[in-house]
Structures are given as structure tokens and as C-alpha cells.
Amino acid sequence: MLEDETLEGLLDRYDAIAADTEELVRTVDLDERHPLPRAPWFEPGASWSNRMVFLHIAAETAQHAGHADILRETIDGQKTMG
């Protein structure tokens, strides 16, 4: 958080972005495809559908949440699973 930010403000912003994202998922053509940028990790001419983009975001979010959980477990010694 920056010095001029509040938890309430950040949570409000998160809620607004979540609502915008939910509206996008409901209204966008999930099969529409977009070319990927030229990069060594993408095959030339590769493209992703909007559906793939949303799945990628969900997977990245889950992976990073897992990383944060590992850090929390290291700090407090508590496990949430297993």
C-alpha cells in the first residue's frame, strides 16, 4: 500500500475491477482469437482465444496465491491443508 492508500480504498477498487471483469466474461465472445506478441516462448503466428486468456489469468492467480500461502506458512507455521 502506498502512503495515501487505505485498505477500504484498495478493497473498493478490487471490487470494481472484479465487477468489470465479470461483465467482460459475460459479454465477450470467448472463441474470438488474438495474435500473441513475437516472443521466444510463443510459436510464430500463435494466437489465444479470449477463453484461453481468462483461463490463463485464473491459473496465474492460483499459482501466485499458492506462493503467498507458502510465505504465510513459513511466517506463522500454520498449514491450511494437509
Contacts in CASP RR format, 6 or more apart in sequence:
PFRMAT RR
TARGET T0000
AUTHOR 0000-0000-0000
METHOD contacts of the structure
MODEL  1
MLEDETLEGLLDRYDAIAADTEELVRTVDLDERHPLPRAPWFEPGASWSN
RMVFLHIAAETAQHAGHADILRETIDGQKTMG
1 7 0 8 1.000
1 10 0 8 1.000
25 54 0 8 1.000
28 50 0 8 1.000
29 50 0 8 1.000
30 49 0 8 1.000
30 50 0 8 1.000
30 51 0 8 1.000
30 54 0 8 1.000
31 49 0 8 1.000
31 50 0 8 1.000
31 51 0 8 1.000
32 49 0 8 1.000
32 50 0 8 1.000
33 47 0 8 1.000
33 48 0 8 1.000
33 49 0 8 1.000
33 50 0 8 1.000
34 47 0 8 1.000
34 48 0 8 1.000
34 49 0 8 1.000
34 50 0 8 1.000
34 53 0 8 1.000
35 45 0 8 1.000
35 46 0 8 1.000
35 47 0 8 1.000
36 42 0 8 1.000
36 45 0 8 1.000
36 46 0 8 1.000
36 47 0 8 1.000
36 48 0 8 1.000
38 44 0 8 1.000
48 56 0 8 1.000
69 80 0 8 1.000
72 78 0 8 1.000
73 79 0 8 1.000
73 80 0 8 1.000
END
